[in-house]
Amino acid sequence: MTDQTSHPLRADMLLAMRRLARSVAVISCSDGERRYSMSATAVDSLSTEPPSLLICINRNSSIFPPLDQGAAFCVNVLSAQHQHIAIDCSGRLKGEERFTTGNWQSSAQGVPFLLDAQASLICTQDGRFDYGTHAVIIGRVDQVLISGEVDPLVYVDGAYTTATAPVRCVTA
């Protein structure tokens, strides 16, 4: 599929998306020999029956080849204290160096996960489709690990920040 999107429309869309505050996650996987990770905000829940989520991965990213081959993966939801890990996995560090910061462990299936992430969702791939420059990968959640309090690292307008305490809606 080729798209001849005009430059002004593309620029306007990027500007608009900078206003969409998102929790920061690190997606991690292994090909059996090497571990891969990348920071991402294009992560969302899909269904609770079956428990599943989706991730959107640029097909030019270093993590894409093992995911393209069907590797299981983990979505590590970062807390405010993990900003350095988000930066490292966004390109400051490359390859295996990305696993030198943080407390990384491996699941029984060999999927790397961040032990003290707010949540780590270990997934088996259960679907995929390509769109534009990205692949949308569906993960069936096999295991969920929860740690600490809710204190998300947030990315908005090109910068990391934190969320304020949640405001709970009370209905009568």
BALOBA-1460 file (C-alpha; in Angstrom, 3 decimals):
// residues 172
<rec num="1" residu="m" x="0.000" y="0.000" z="0.000"/>
<rec num="2" residu="t" x="1.410" y="3.370" z="-0.947"/>
<rec num="3" residu="d" x="0.066" y="6.551" z="0.478"/>
<rec num="4" residu="q" x="0.793" y="9.966" z="-0.917"/>
<rec num="5" residu="t" x="-0.153" y="11.853" z="2.245"/>
<rec num="6" residu="s" x="0.586" y="15.532" z="1.878"/>
<rec num="7" residu="h" x="3.408" y="16.920" z="3.987"/>
<rec num="8" residu="p" x="1.141" y="19.456" z="5.782"/>
<rec num="9" residu="l" x="-1.355" y="16.708" z="6.719"/>
<rec num="10" residu="r" x="1.435" y="14.444" z="8.034"/>
<rec num="11" residu="a" x="2.939" y="17.324" z="10.051"/>
<rec num="12" residu="d" x="-0.479" y="18.281" z="11.438"/>
<rec num="13" residu="m" x="-1.183" y="14.693" z="12.459"/>
<rec num="14" residu="l" x="2.172" y="14.427" z="14.251"/>
<rec num="15" residu="l" x="1.464" y="17.700" z="16.050"/>
<rec num="16" residu="a" x="-1.993" y="16.485" z="17.074"/>
<rec num="17" residu="m" x="-0.644" y="13.115" z="18.319"/>
<rec num="18" residu="r" x="1.904" y="14.916" z="20.543"/>
<rec num="19" residu="r" x="-1.118" y="16.052" z="22.574"/>
<rec num="20" residu="l" x="-2.229" y="12.478" z="23.247"/>
<rec num="21" residu="a" x="-0.654" y="11.653" z="26.604"/>
<rec num="22" residu="r" x="0.248" y="7.969" z="26.841"/>
<rec num="23" residu="s" x="1.749" y="5.638" z="29.412"/>
<rec num="24" residu="v" x="5.246" y="4.507" z="28.490"/>
<rec num="25" residu="a" x="6.004" y="0.815" z="28.117"/>
<rec num="26" residu="v" x="9.050" y="-1.156" z="27.086"/>
<rec num="27" residu="i" x="8.348" y="-4.065" z="24.787"/>
<rec num="28" residu="s" x="10.838" y="-6.890" z="25.171"/>
<rec num="29" residu="c" x="11.421" y="-10.251" z="23.505"/>
<rec num="30" residu="s" x="14.116" y="-12.766" z="22.670"/>
<rec num="31" residu="d" x="15.018" y="-14.832" z="19.627"/>
<rec num="32" residu="g" x="16.615" y="-17.489" z="21.842"/>
<rec num="33" residu="e" x="20.097" y="-16.025" z="21.423"/>
<rec num="34" residu="r" x="19.639" y="-12.276" z="21.850"/>
<rec num="35" residu="r" x="17.260" y="-10.052" z="23.781"/>
<rec num="36" residu="y" x="15.517" y="-7.045" z="22.256"/>
<rec num="37" residu="s" x="13.674" y="-4.096" z="23.769"/>
<rec num="38" residu="m" x="12.163" y="-0.791" z="22.731"/>
<rec num="39" residu="s" x="10.212" y="1.997" z="24.372"/>
<rec num="40" residu="a" x="6.679" y="2.350" z="23.086"/>
<rec num="41" residu="t" x="3.469" y="4.246" z="23.629"/>
<rec num="42" residu="a" x="1.539" y="2.462" z="20.873"/>
<rec num="43" residu="v" x="0.220" y="-0.218" z="23.232"/>
<rec num="44" residu="d" x="-3.387" y="-0.829" z="24.195"/>
<rec num="45" residu="s" x="-5.719" y="-3.403" z="25.662"/>
<rec num="46" residu="l" x="-7.795" y="-5.282" z="23.121"/>
<rec num="47" residu="s" x="-10.078" y="-7.683" z="24.958"/>
<rec num="48" residu="t" x="-10.565" y="-9.406" z="28.290"/>
<rec num="49" residu="e" x="-12.114" y="-12.482" z="26.597"/>
<rec num="50" residu="p" x="-9.543" y="-13.658" z="25.738"/>
<rec num="51" residu="p" x="-7.150" y="-11.421" z="27.669"/>
<rec num="52" residu="s" x="-5.238" y="-9.663" z="24.897"/>
<rec num="53" residu="l" x="-3.514" y="-6.468" z="23.908"/>
<rec num="54" residu="l" x="-1.984" y="-4.940" z="20.819"/>
<rec num="55" residu="i" x="1.329" y="-3.312" z="20.074"/>
<rec num="56" residu="c" x="2.308" y="-1.282" z="17.021"/>
<rec num="57" residu="i" x="5.892" y="-1.749" z="15.843"/>
<rec num="58" residu="n" x="7.747" y="0.074" z="13.071"/>
<rec num="59" residu="r" x="8.949" y="-2.599" z="10.668"/>
<rec num="60" residu="n" x="12.367" y="-0.879" z="10.516"/>
<rec num="61" residu="s" x="12.976" y="-1.206" z="14.275"/>
<rec num="62" residu="s" x="15.584" y="-3.621" z="15.617"/>
<rec num="63" residu="i" x="12.951" y="-5.548" z="17.612"/>
<rec num="64" residu="f" x="10.842" y="-6.250" z="14.530"/>
<rec num="65" residu="p" x="12.705" y="-9.320" z="13.092"/>
<rec num="66" residu="p" x="12.102" y="-11.598" z="16.106"/>
<rec num="67" residu="l" x="8.516" y="-10.357" z="16.397"/>
<rec num="68" residu="d" x="8.087" y="-10.953" z="12.672"/>
<rec num="69" residu="q" x="9.144" y="-14.552" z="13.328"/>
<rec num="70" residu="g" x="6.437" y="-14.928" z="15.989"/>
<rec num="71" residu="a" x="8.462" y="-14.398" z="19.177"/>
<rec num="72" residu="a" x="6.530" y="-14.133" z="22.432"/>
<rec num="73" residu="f" x="6.896" y="-10.701" z="23.999"/>
<rec num="74" residu="c" x="6.352" y="-8.693" z="27.162"/>
<rec num="75" residu="v" x="4.794" y="-5.279" z="27.613"/>
<rec num="76" residu="n" x="6.493" y="-3.719" z="30.641"/>
<rec num="77" residu="v" x="4.428" y="-0.768" z="31.913"/>
<rec num="78" residu="l" x="6.931" y="1.725" z="33.327"/>
<rec num="79" residu="s" x="6.615" y="3.785" z="36.486"/>
<rec num="80" residu="a" x="7.935" y="7.321" z="36.941"/>
<rec num="81" residu="q" x="11.175" y="5.914" z="38.405"/>
<rec num="82" residu="h" x="11.931" y="4.143" z="35.093"/>
<rec num="83" residu="q" x="12.492" y="7.197" z="32.903"/>
<rec num="84" residu="h" x="16.163" y="6.240" z="32.419"/>
<rec num="85" residu="i" x="15.101" y="2.819" z="31.116"/>
<rec num="86" residu="a" x="12.646" y="4.448" z="28.691"/>
<rec num="87" residu="i" x="15.428" y="6.708" z="27.390"/>
<rec num="88" residu="d" x="17.895" y="3.810" z="27.122"/>
<rec num="89" residu="c" x="15.377" y="1.727" z="25.163"/>
<rec num="90" residu="s" x="14.496" y="4.668" z="22.908"/>
<rec num="91" residu="g" x="17.894" y="4.643" z="21.268"/>
<rec num="92" residu="r" x="20.476" y="5.933" z="23.737"/>
<rec num="93" residu="l" x="21.696" y="2.345" z="24.165"/>
<rec num="94" residu="k" x="21.741" y="-0.364" z="21.507"/>
<rec num="95" residu="g" x="21.153" y="-4.119" z="21.574"/>
<rec num="96" residu="e" x="22.091" y="-5.996" z="24.726"/>
<rec num="97" residu="e" x="23.285" y="-2.742" z="26.380"/>
<rec num="98" residu="r" x="19.620" y="-1.879" z="26.920"/>
<rec num="99" residu="f" x="19.438" y="-4.630" z="29.527"/>
<rec num="100" residu="t" x="22.276" y="-3.166" z="31.663"/>
<rec num="101" residu="t" x="19.873" y="-0.797" z="33.439"/>
<rec num="102" residu="g" x="16.955" y="-2.129" z="35.425"/>
<rec num="103" residu="n" x="16.278" y="-5.487" z="37.042"/>
<rec num="104" residu="w" x="15.626" y="-7.772" z="34.071"/>
<rec num="105" residu="q" x="14.568" y="-11.396" z="34.482"/>
<rec num="106" residu="s" x="13.393" y="-14.068" z="32.040"/>
<rec num="107" residu="s" x="10.072" y="-15.890" z="32.115"/>
<rec num="108" residu="a" x="9.867" y="-19.671" z="31.875"/>
<rec num="109" residu="q" x="9.412" y="-19.166" z="28.106"/>
<rec num="110" residu="g" x="12.596" y="-17.050" z="27.925"/>
<rec num="111" residu="v" x="10.819" y="-13.702" z="27.527"/>
<rec num="112" residu="p" x="12.735" y="-10.868" z="29.231"/>
<rec num="113" residu="f" x="10.693" y="-8.761" z="31.651"/>
<rec num="114" residu="l" x="11.427" y="-5.882" z="34.006"/>
<rec num="115" residu="l" x="10.970" y="-7.242" z="37.521"/>
<rec num="116" residu="d" x="9.853" y="-3.956" z="39.091"/>
<rec num="117" residu="a" x="7.699" y="-2.637" z="36.246"/>
<rec num="118" residu="q" x="4.260" y="-1.442" z="37.362"/>
<rec num="119" residu="a" x="2.927" y="-4.317" z="35.307"/>
<rec num="120" residu="s" x="4.503" y="-6.851" z="32.981"/>
<rec num="121" residu="l" x="2.199" y="-8.638" z="30.553"/>
<rec num="122" residu="i" x="3.828" y="-11.666" z="28.949"/>
<rec num="123" residu="c" x="2.147" y="-12.542" z="25.675"/>
<rec num="124" residu="t" x="2.049" y="-15.119" z="22.918"/>
<rec num="125" residu="q" x="1.416" y="-13.686" z="19.474"/>
<rec num="126" residu="d" x="-2.138" y="-14.312" z="18.344"/>
<rec num="127" residu="g" x="-2.498" y="-12.205" z="15.203"/>
<rec num="128" residu="r" x="-0.851" y="-9.541" z="13.117"/>
<rec num="129" residu="f" x="-1.427" y="-7.215" z="10.220"/>
<rec num="130" residu="d" x="0.698" y="-4.640" z="8.437"/>
<rec num="131" residu="y" x="-0.393" y="-1.074" z="7.908"/>
<rec num="132" residu="g" x="1.815" y="1.606" z="6.406"/>
<rec num="133" residu="t" x="5.222" y="1.544" z="8.077"/>
<rec num="134" residu="h" x="4.060" y="-0.536" z="11.053"/>
<rec num="135" residu="a" x="2.884" y="-3.974" z="12.082"/>
<rec num="136" residu="v" x="0.003" y="-4.280" z="14.521"/>
<rec num="137" residu="i" x="0.674" y="-7.351" z="16.648"/>
<rec num="138" residu="i" x="-1.936" y="-8.926" z="18.889"/>
<rec num="139" residu="g" x="-0.696" y="-10.595" z="22.036"/>
<rec num="140" residu="r" x="-2.698" y="-13.126" z="24.000"/>
<rec num="141" residu="v" x="-1.794" y="-12.484" z="27.624"/>
<rec num="142" residu="d" x="-0.303" y="-15.579" z="29.280"/>
<rec num="143" residu="q" x="0.953" y="-14.044" z="32.512"/>
<rec num="144" residu="v" x="0.605" y="-10.747" z="34.395"/>
<rec num="145" residu="l" x="3.049" y="-9.523" z="37.024"/>
<rec num="146" residu="i" x="2.164" y="-6.460" z="39.140"/>
<rec num="147" residu="s" x="4.616" y="-4.424" z="41.239"/>
<rec num="148" residu="g" x="4.415" y="-1.279" z="43.346"/>
<rec num="149" residu="e" x="1.885" y="1.530" z="43.333"/>
<rec num="150" residu="v" x="0.235" y="3.121" z="40.313"/>
<rec num="151" residu="d" x="2.719" y="5.838" z="39.315"/>
<rec num="152" residu="p" x="2.901" y="5.845" z="35.510"/>
<rec num="153" residu="l" x="5.605" y="7.352" z="33.379"/>
<rec num="154" residu="v" x="3.783" y="9.419" z="30.760"/>
<rec num="155" residu="y" x="4.939" y="10.742" z="27.383"/>
<rec num="156" residu="v" x="3.298" y="13.870" z="25.990"/>
<rec num="157" residu="d" x="4.418" y="16.682" z="23.678"/>
<rec num="158" residu="g" x="7.798" y="15.029" z="23.137"/>
<rec num="159" residu="a" x="8.694" y="14.786" z="26.832"/>
<rec num="160" residu="y" x="8.426" y="12.427" z="29.783"/>
<rec num="161" residu="t" x="6.302" y="13.444" z="32.743"/>
<rec num="162" residu="t" x="4.248" y="11.837" z="35.500"/>
<rec num="163" residu="a" x="0.531" y="11.705" z="36.162"/>
<rec num="164" residu="t" x="-1.106" y="13.326" z="39.128"/>
<rec num="165" residu="a" x="-3.088" y="11.240" z="41.566"/>
<rec num="166" residu="p" x="-6.106" y="9.735" z="39.810"/>
<rec num="167" residu="v" x="-9.469" y="11.382" z="40.333"/>
<rec num="168" residu="r" x="-12.063" y="8.707" z="40.966"/>
<rec num="169" residu="c" x="-15.528" y="9.321" z="39.528"/>
<rec num="170" residu="v" x="-18.321" y="8.561" z="41.930"/>
<rec num="171" residu="t" x="-21.732" y="7.782" z="40.498"/>
<rec num="172" residu="a" x="-24.939" y="7.995" z="42.485"/>
